[in-house]
Amino acid sequence: GSGQYTTSQLQAVMAELAGAAFGNPHSRNDSSLRATREVAAARQQVLAHFNADPEQYHCIFTKGATEAMKMVSEYFPWSPGKTSSHSSSTNSTSSQFIYTQAN
């Protein structure tokens, strides 16, 4: 769950959206470049918040917690001394992701 947005937060977002177009950050046009800069700035803010060196760490945004945990399970080298050699296949020999359901 999440909390309610404050009026000032909503007004700030609406003012930003009214004054600028944000395109797909994976495209190449003016509105997309604006979005690319905003995503890069957000990544830098996250790394700075955790005092993480951008030369050693990357910030990846996902759609949600399940997708994030799946990525960790597929890419993390679970065995000591092993590196994850993740290919396009989700069958990694060095890790597993198990879905659980709360009752």
N, CA, C and O atoms as a GROMACS GRO file, in nm:
protein
  412
    1GLY      N    1   0.080  -0.118   0.000
    1GLY     CA    2   0.000   0.000   0.000
    1GLY      C    3   0.086   0.126   0.000
    1GLY      O    4   0.208   0.121   0.020
    2SER      N    5   0.022   0.233  -0.022
    2SER     CA    6   0.091   0.362  -0.021
    2SER      C    7   0.001   0.466   0.042
    2SER      O    8  -0.119   0.445   0.058
    3GLY      N    9   0.062   0.576   0.079
    3GLY     CA   10  -0.013   0.686   0.138
    3GLY      C   11  -0.075   0.774   0.031
    3GLY      O   12  -0.046   0.761  -0.088
    4GLN      N   13  -0.159   0.863   0.076
    4GLN     CA   14  -0.222   0.959  -0.014
    4GLN      C   15  -0.122   1.066  -0.055
    4GLN      O   16  -0.036   1.105   0.025
    5TYR      N   17  -0.133   1.113  -0.178
    5TYR     CA   18  -0.048   1.222  -0.225
    5TYR      C   19  -0.097   1.351  -0.162
    5TYR      O   20  -0.217   1.371  -0.144
    6THR      N   21  -0.004   1.439  -0.129
    6THR     CA   22  -0.043   1.569  -0.075
    6THR      C   23  -0.082   1.660  -0.190
    6THR      O   24  -0.045   1.637  -0.305
    7THR      N   25  -0.157   1.762  -0.159
    7THR     CA   26  -0.200   1.858  -0.261
    7THR      C   27  -0.079   1.924  -0.327
    7THR      O   28  -0.079   1.946  -0.448
    8SER      N   29   0.024   1.956  -0.248
    8SER     CA   30   0.142   2.021  -0.304
    8SER      C   31   0.217   1.927  -0.400
    8SER      O   32   0.271   1.972  -0.501
    9GLN      N   33   0.220   1.797  -0.369
    9GLN     CA   34   0.283   1.701  -0.459
    9GLN      C   35   0.208   1.694  -0.592
    9GLN      O   36   0.269   1.697  -0.699
   10LEU      N   37   0.078   1.685  -0.585
   10LEU     CA   38  -0.004   1.679  -0.706
   10LEU      C   39   0.010   1.806  -0.789
   10LEU      O   40   0.021   1.800  -0.912
   11GLN      N   41   0.011   1.921  -0.723
   11GLN     CA   42   0.026   2.047  -0.796
   11GLN      C   43   0.162   2.056  -0.864
   11GLN      O   44   0.171   2.104  -0.978
   12ALA      N   45   0.267   2.011  -0.798
   12ALA     CA   46   0.401   2.015  -0.857
   12ALA      C   47   0.409   1.924  -0.980
   12ALA      O   48   0.467   1.962  -1.081
   13VAL      N   49   0.350   1.804  -0.970
   13VAL     CA   50   0.351   1.712  -1.083
   13VAL      C   51   0.269   1.768  -1.198
   13VAL      O   52   0.312   1.763  -1.314
   14MET      N   53   0.153   1.822  -1.168
   14MET     CA   54   0.067   1.877  -1.274
   14MET      C   55   0.135   1.995  -1.342
   14MET      O   56   0.125   2.009  -1.464
   15ALA      N   57   0.204   2.080  -1.267
   15ALA     CA   58   0.275   2.194  -1.326
   15ALA      C   59   0.387   2.144  -1.419
   15ALA      O   60   0.408   2.199  -1.527
   16GLU      N   61   0.459   2.041  -1.375
   16GLU     CA   62   0.566   1.987  -1.458
   16GLU      C   63   0.512   1.926  -1.587
   16GLU      O   64   0.566   1.948  -1.695
   17LEU      N   65   0.403   1.849  -1.575
   17LEU     CA   66   0.344   1.786  -1.692
   17LEU      C   67   0.282   1.888  -1.787
   17LEU      O   68   0.282   1.868  -1.909
   18ALA      N   69   0.228   1.997  -1.732
   18ALA     CA   70   0.168   2.101  -1.817
   18ALA      C   71   0.274   2.179  -1.892
   18ALA      O   72   0.247   2.234  -1.999
   19GLY      N   73   0.395   2.184  -1.839
   19GLY     CA   74   0.500   2.264  -1.900
   19GLY      C   75   0.599   2.189  -1.987
   19GLY      O   76   0.681   2.251  -2.054
   20ALA      N   77   0.592   2.056  -1.987
   20ALA     CA   78   0.689   1.979  -2.064
   20ALA      C   79   0.631   1.844  -2.104
   20ALA      O   80   0.550   1.786  -2.032
   21ALA      N   81   0.674   1.796  -2.218
   21ALA     CA   82   0.635   1.663  -2.264
   21ALA      C   83   0.748   1.566  -2.231
   21ALA      O   84   0.865   1.598  -2.247
   22PHE      N   85   0.711   1.449  -2.186
   22PHE     CA   86   0.808   1.345  -2.153
   22PHE      C   87   0.781   1.225  -2.243
   22PHE      O   88   0.673   1.166  -2.238
   23GLY      N   89   0.879   1.189  -2.324
   23GLY     CA   90   0.864   1.077  -2.416
   23GLY      C   91   0.930   0.952  -2.361
   23GLY      O   92   0.979   0.951  -2.248
   24ASN      N   93   0.929   0.848  -2.440
   24ASN     CA   94   0.992   0.722  -2.405
   24ASN      C   95   1.143   0.744  -2.395
   24ASN      O   96   1.204   0.787  -2.492
   25PRO      N   97   1.204   0.715  -2.280
   25PRO     CA   98   1.348   0.739  -2.265
   25PRO      C   99   1.434   0.651  -2.355
   25PRO      O  100   1.555   0.673  -2.365
   26HIS      N  101   1.375   0.553  -2.421
   26HIS     CA  102   1.450   0.466  -2.511
   26HIS      C  103   1.445   0.514  -2.656
   26HIS      O  104   1.502   0.450  -2.744
   27SER      N  105   1.378   0.625  -2.680
   27SER     CA  106   1.368   0.681  -2.815
   27SER      C  107   1.462   0.799  -2.830
   27SER      O  108   1.528   0.839  -2.734
   28ARG      N  109   1.470   0.854  -2.951
   28ARG     CA  110   1.561   0.965  -2.978
   28ARG      C  111   1.485   1.083  -3.036
   28ARG      O  112   1.478   1.101  -3.158
   29ASN      N  113   1.428   1.164  -2.949
   29ASN     CA  114   1.366   1.290  -2.988
   29ASN      C  115   1.369   1.383  -2.868
   29ASN      O  116   1.410   1.342  -2.759
   30ASP      N  117   1.327   1.506  -2.884
   30ASP     CA  118   1.341   1.604  -2.775
   30ASP      C  119   1.270   1.563  -2.647
   30ASP      O  120   1.328   1.572  -2.539
   31SER      N  121   1.145   1.517  -2.658
   31SER     CA  122   1.073   1.480  -2.536
   31SER      C  123   1.134   1.354  -2.474
   31SER      O  124   1.133   1.338  -2.352
   32SER      N  125   1.185   1.264  -2.556
   32SER     CA  126   1.250   1.144  -2.504
   32SER      C  127   1.382   1.177  -2.436
   32SER      O  128   1.416   1.117  -2.334
   33LEU      N  129   1.456   1.271  -2.491
   33LEU     CA  130   1.583   1.311  -2.428
   33LEU      C  131   1.558   1.374  -2.292
   33LEU      O  132   1.636   1.356  -2.198
   34ARG      N  133   1.448   1.449  -2.281
   34ARG     CA  134   1.411   1.508  -2.151
   34ARG      C  135   1.384   1.396  -2.050
   34ARG      O  136   1.432   1.402  -1.937
   35ALA      N  137   1.310   1.295  -2.091
   35ALA     CA  138   1.280   1.182  -2.002
   35ALA      C  139   1.408   1.107  -1.967
   35ALA      O  140   1.425   1.065  -1.852
   36THR      N  141   1.498   1.090  -2.062
   36THR     CA  142   1.626   1.022  -2.038
   36THR      C  143   1.706   1.096  -1.932
   36THR      O  144   1.765   1.034  -1.844
   37ARG      N  145   1.709   1.229  -1.941
   37ARG     CA  146   1.782   1.308  -1.840
   37ARG      C  147   1.718   1.294  -1.702
   37ARG      O  148   1.789   1.285  -1.602
   38GLU      N  149   1.586   1.293  -1.696
   38GLU     CA  150   1.516   1.279  -1.568
   38GLU      C  151   1.544   1.142  -1.505
   38GLU      O  152   1.566   1.132  -1.384
   39VAL      N  153   1.542   1.036  -1.586
   39VAL     CA  154   1.570   0.901  -1.535
   39VAL      C  155   1.714   0.893  -1.485
   39VAL      O  156   1.740   0.835  -1.380
   40ALA      N  157   1.807   0.951  -1.561
   40ALA     CA  158   1.948   0.950  -1.519
   40ALA      C  159   1.966   1.026  -1.387
   40ALA      O  160   2.041   0.982  -1.299
   41ALA      N  161   1.897   1.138  -1.373
   41ALA     CA  162   1.905   1.215  -1.248
   41ALA      C  163   1.847   1.136  -1.132
   41ALA      O  164   1.902   1.138  -1.022
   42ALA      N  165   1.737   1.066  -1.155
   42ALA     CA  166   1.676   0.984  -1.050
   42ALA      C  167   1.770   0.871  -1.008
   42ALA      O  168   1.782   0.841  -0.890
   43ARG      N  169   1.836   0.809  -1.106
   43ARG     CA  170   1.933   0.704  -1.074
   43ARG      C  171   2.045   0.759  -0.986
   43ARG      O  172   2.083   0.697  -0.887
   44GLN      N  173   2.096   0.875  -1.023
   44GLN     CA  174   2.204   0.937  -0.945
   44GLN      C  175   2.157   0.968  -0.802
   44GLN      O  176   2.233   0.950  -0.707
   45GLN      N  177   2.033   1.014  -0.788
   45GLN     CA  178   1.980   1.046  -0.655
   45GLN      C  179   1.968   0.919  -0.569
   45GLN      O  180   1.998   0.922  -0.450
   46VAL      N  181   1.924   0.810  -0.629
   46VAL     CA  182   1.913   0.684  -0.555
   46VAL      C  183   2.051   0.637  -0.511
   46VAL      O  184   2.069   0.600  -0.394
   47LEU      N  185   2.148   0.638  -0.602
   47LEU     CA  186   2.284   0.595  -0.566
   47LEU      C  187   2.343   0.685  -0.457
   47LEU      O  188   2.407   0.637  -0.365
   48ALA      N  189   2.320   0.816  -0.468
   48ALA     CA  190   2.371   0.909  -0.367
   48ALA      C  191   2.305   0.883  -0.232
   48ALA      O  192   2.371   0.890  -0.128
   49HIS      N  193   2.176   0.853  -0.233
   49HIS     CA  194   2.104   0.826  -0.108
   49HIS      C  195   2.166   0.708  -0.034
   49HIS      O  196   2.177   0.710   0.089
   50PHE      N  197   2.208   0.606  -0.108
   50PHE     CA  198   2.268   0.488  -0.046
   50PHE      C  199   2.420   0.497  -0.040
   50PHE      O  200   2.487   0.399  -0.005
   51ASN      N  201   2.474   0.614  -0.073
   51ASN     CA  202   2.619   0.634  -0.073
   51ASN      C  203   2.688   0.525  -0.155
   51ASN      O  204   2.790   0.470  -0.114
   52ALA      N  205   2.630   0.494  -0.271
   52ALA     CA  206   2.681   0.388  -0.358
   52ALA      C  207   2.761   0.451  -0.472
   52ALA      O  208   2.712   0.540  -0.542
   53ASP      N  209   2.881   0.404  -0.489
   53ASP     CA  210   2.969   0.453  -0.595
   53ASP      C  211   2.914   0.411  -0.731
   53ASP      O  212   2.900   0.292  -0.757
   54PRO      N  213   2.882   0.507  -0.820
   54PRO     CA  214   2.828   0.471  -0.952
   54PRO      C  215   2.926   0.391  -1.038
   54PRO      O  216   2.886   0.333  -1.139
   55GLU      N  217   3.054   0.388  -1.000
   55GLU     CA  218   3.150   0.305  -1.072
   55GLU      C  219   3.137   0.158  -1.032
   55GLU      O  220   3.182   0.069  -1.104
   56GLN      N  221   3.074   0.133  -0.916
   56GLN     CA  222   3.060  -0.004  -0.866
   56GLN      C  223   2.916  -0.054  -0.867
   56GLN      O  224   2.892  -0.175  -0.869
   57TYR      N  225   2.819   0.037  -0.865
   57TYR     CA  226   2.679   0.000  -0.853
   57TYR      C  227   2.596   0.061  -0.964
   57TYR      O  228   2.630   0.166  -1.020
   58HIS      N  229   2.486  -0.007  -0.996
   58HIS     CA  230   2.390   0.043  -1.094
   58HIS      C  231   2.253   0.048  -1.030
   58HIS      O  232   2.220  -0.034  -0.944
   59CYS      N  233   2.173   0.144  -1.070
   59CYS     CA  234   2.036   0.155  -1.024
   59CYS      C  235   1.946   0.115  -1.141
   59CYS      O  236   1.952   0.174  -1.249
   60ILE      N  237   1.863   0.015  -1.118
   60ILE     CA  238   1.773  -0.035  -1.222
   60ILE      C  239   1.629  -0.018  -1.172
   60ILE      O  240   1.595  -0.063  -1.063
   61PHE      N  241   1.547   0.048  -1.252
   61PHE     CA  242   1.406   0.063  -1.217
   61PHE      C  243   1.326  -0.050  -1.278
   61PHE      O  244   1.344  -0.085  -1.394
   62THR      N  245   1.236  -0.108  -1.198
   62THR     CA  246   1.150  -0.216  -1.245
   62THR      C  247   1.004  -0.178  -1.225
   62THR      O  248   0.974  -0.076  -1.161
   63LYS      N  249   0.914  -0.259  -1.279
   63LYS     CA  250   0.770  -0.232  -1.266
   63LYS      C  251   0.720  -0.257  -1.125
   63LYS      O  252   0.619  -0.200  -1.085
   64GLY      N  253   0.789  -0.341  -1.051
   64GLY     CA  254   0.742  -0.372  -0.917
   64GLY      C  255   0.838  -0.463  -0.843
   64GLY      O  256   0.943  -0.501  -0.896
   65ALA      N  257   0.801  -0.497  -0.719
   65ALA     CA  258   0.888  -0.576  -0.633
   65ALA      C  259   0.912  -0.716  -0.686
   65ALA      O  260   1.023  -0.768  -0.676
   66THR      N  261   0.810  -0.779  -0.743
   66THR     CA  262   0.827  -0.916  -0.795
   66THR      C  263   0.929  -0.918  -0.908
   66THR      O  264   1.016  -1.005  -0.911
   67GLU      N  265   0.918  -0.823  -1.000
   67GLU     CA  266   1.014  -0.817  -1.110
   67GLU      C  267   1.154  -0.790  -1.058
   67GLU      O  268   1.251  -0.847  -1.107
   68ALA      N  269   1.166  -0.703  -0.958
   68ALA     CA  270   1.297  -0.672  -0.901
   68ALA      C  271   1.359  -0.796  -0.835
   68ALA      O  272   1.477  -0.825  -0.856
   69MET      N  273   1.280  -0.868  -0.757
   69MET     CA  274   1.332  -0.988  -0.691
   69MET      C  275   1.368  -1.096  -0.792
   69MET      O  276   1.465  -1.169  -0.773
   70LYS      N  277   1.291  -1.107  -0.900
   70LYS     CA  278   1.322  -1.204  -1.005
   70LYS      C  279   1.456  -1.171  -1.069
   70LYS      O  280   1.536  -1.260  -1.096
   71MET      N  281   1.480  -1.041  -1.095
   71MET     CA  282   1.608  -1.001  -1.154
   71MET      C  283   1.724  -1.034  -1.061
   71MET      O  284   1.828  -1.083  -1.105
   72VAL      N  285   1.706  -1.006  -0.932
   72VAL     CA  286   1.812  -1.036  -0.835
   72VAL      C  287   1.840  -1.186  -0.836
   72VAL      O  288   1.956  -1.228  -0.838
   73SER      N  289   1.734  -1.266  -0.833
   73SER     CA  290   1.755  -1.411  -0.826
   73SER      C  291   1.822  -1.465  -0.952
   73SER      O  292   1.898  -1.561  -0.944
   74GLU      N  293   1.795  -1.406  -1.067
   74GLU     CA  294   1.853  -1.455  -1.191
   74GLU      C  295   1.996  -1.408  -1.214
   74GLU      O  296   2.075  -1.478  -1.277
   75TYR      N  297   2.032  -1.291  -1.164
   75TYR     CA  298   2.163  -1.235  -1.193
   75TYR      C  299   2.263  -1.250  -1.079
   75TYR      O  300   2.384  -1.241  -1.102
   76PHE      N  301   2.216  -1.273  -0.958
   76PHE     CA  302   2.306  -1.280  -0.844
   76PHE      C  303   2.382  -1.412  -0.845
   76PHE      O  304   2.321  -1.518  -0.858
   77PRO      N  305   2.516  -1.408  -0.831
   77PRO     CA  306   2.594  -1.532  -0.827
   77PRO      C  307   2.583  -1.598  -0.689
   77PRO      O  308   2.661  -1.566  -0.599
   78TRP      N  309   2.487  -1.688  -0.672
   78TRP     CA  310   2.459  -1.746  -0.541
   78TRP      C  311   2.571  -1.834  -0.489
   78TRP      O  312   2.590  -1.843  -0.368
   79SER      N  313   2.644  -1.900  -0.576
   79SER     CA  314   2.752  -1.989  -0.532
   79SER      C  315   2.881  -1.910  -0.516
   79SER      O  316   2.913  -1.828  -0.601
   80PRO      N  317   2.957  -1.933  -0.407
   80PRO     CA  318   3.083  -1.862  -0.387
   80PRO      C  319   3.180  -1.886  -0.503
   80PRO      O  320   3.195  -1.999  -0.549
   81GLY      N  321   3.243  -1.781  -0.549
   81GLY     CA  322   3.342  -1.793  -0.655
   81GLY      C  323   3.284  -1.800  -0.794
   81GLY      O  324   3.358  -1.800  -0.892
   82LYS      N  325   3.151  -1.807  -0.806
   82LYS     CA  326   3.087  -1.814  -0.936
   82LYS      C  327   3.039  -1.676  -0.978
   82LYS      O  328   3.002  -1.593  -0.894
   83THR      N  329   3.040  -1.651  -1.105
   83THR     CA  330   2.978  -1.530  -1.157
   83THR      C  331   2.857  -1.573  -1.237
   83THR      O  332   2.858  -1.678  -1.301
   84SER      N  333   2.754  -1.493  -1.236
   84SER     CA  334   2.634  -1.525  -1.310
   84SER      C  335   2.657  -1.498  -1.457
   84SER      O  336   2.692  -1.386  -1.496
   85SER      N  337   2.637  -1.599  -1.538
   85SER     CA  338   2.650  -1.582  -1.683
   85SER      C  339   2.511  -1.591  -1.743
   85SER      O  340   2.477  -1.685  -1.814
   86HIS      N  341   2.430  -1.489  -1.711
   86HIS     CA  342   2.290  -1.488  -1.751
   86HIS      C  343   2.278  -1.464  -1.901
   86HIS      O  344   2.335  -1.369  -1.956
   87SER      N  345   2.204  -1.551  -1.966
   87SER     CA  346   2.176  -1.533  -2.108
   87SER      C  347   2.030  -1.495  -2.123
   87SER      O  348   1.965  -1.458  -2.025
   88SER      N  349   1.978  -1.504  -2.243
   88SER     CA  350   1.838  -1.470  -2.264
   88SER      C  351   1.746  -1.572  -2.199
   88SER      O  352   1.627  -1.547  -2.183
   89SER      N  353   1.800  -1.687  -2.162
   89SER     CA  354   1.721  -1.791  -2.096
   89SER      C  355   1.705  -1.756  -1.949
   89SER      O  356   1.796  -1.700  -1.887
   90THR      N  357   1.589  -1.789  -1.892
   90THR     CA  358   1.568  -1.764  -1.749
   90THR      C  359   1.612  -1.884  -1.666
   90THR      O  360   1.596  -1.883  -1.544
   91ASN      N  361   1.668  -1.988  -1.729
   91ASN     CA  362   1.716  -2.105  -1.656
   91ASN      C  363   1.861  -2.085  -1.618
   91ASN      O  364   1.951  -2.127  -1.691
   92SER      N  365   1.885  -2.022  -1.506
   92SER     CA  366   2.021  -1.996  -1.460
   92SER      C  367   2.066  -2.112  -1.373
   92SER      O  368   1.991  -2.158  -1.287
   93THR      N  369   2.186  -2.160  -1.394
   93THR     CA  370   2.236  -2.271  -1.314
   93THR      C  371   2.284  -2.225  -1.178
   93THR      O  372   2.303  -2.308  -1.089
   94SER      N  373   2.304  -2.097  -1.159
   94SER     CA  374   2.359  -2.049  -1.031
   94SER      C  375   2.254  -1.987  -0.940
   94SER      O  376   2.288  -1.943  -0.830
   95SER      N  377   2.127  -1.983  -0.982
   95SER     CA  378   2.027  -1.922  -0.896
   95SER      C  379   1.888  -1.974  -0.927
   95SER      O  380   1.864  -2.032  -1.033
   96GLN      N  381   1.797  -1.952  -0.833
   96GLN     CA  382   1.658  -1.988  -0.850
   96GLN      C  383   1.572  -1.878  -0.795
   96GLN      O  384   1.612  -1.806  -0.703
   97PHE      N  385   1.454  -1.865  -0.851
   97PHE     CA  386   1.356  -1.772  -0.796
   97PHE      C  387   1.230  -1.852  -0.767
   97PHE      O  388   1.177  -1.920  -0.854
   98ILE      N  389   1.184  -1.844  -0.644
   98ILE     CA  390   1.067  -1.922  -0.604
   98ILE      C  391   0.958  -1.825  -0.562
   98ILE      O  392   0.979  -1.740  -0.475
   99TYR      N  393   0.842  -1.837  -0.626
   99TYR     CA  394   0.729  -1.753  -0.590
   99TYR      C  395   0.660  -1.813  -0.468
   99TYR      O  396   0.637  -1.934  -0.463
  100THR      N  397   0.627  -1.732  -0.374
  100THR     CA  398   0.552  -1.778  -0.258
  100THR      C  399   0.422  -1.698  -0.250
  100THR      O  400   0.412  -1.589  -0.305
  101GLN      N  401   0.326  -1.754  -0.181
  101GLN     CA  402   0.199  -1.687  -0.168
  101GLN      C  403   0.160  -1.686  -0.021
  101GLN      O  404   0.161  -1.789   0.046
  102ALA      N  405   0.127  -1.568   0.028
  102ALA     CA  406   0.082  -1.557   0.166
  102ALA      C  407  -0.064  -1.600   0.175
  102ALA      O  408  -0.145  -1.565   0.089
  103ASN      N  409  -0.097  -1.675   0.278
  103ASN     CA  410  -0.236  -1.721   0.296
  103ASN      C  411  -0.310  -1.631   0.389
  103ASN      O  412  -0.428  -1.654   0.416
   0.00000   0.00000   0.00000
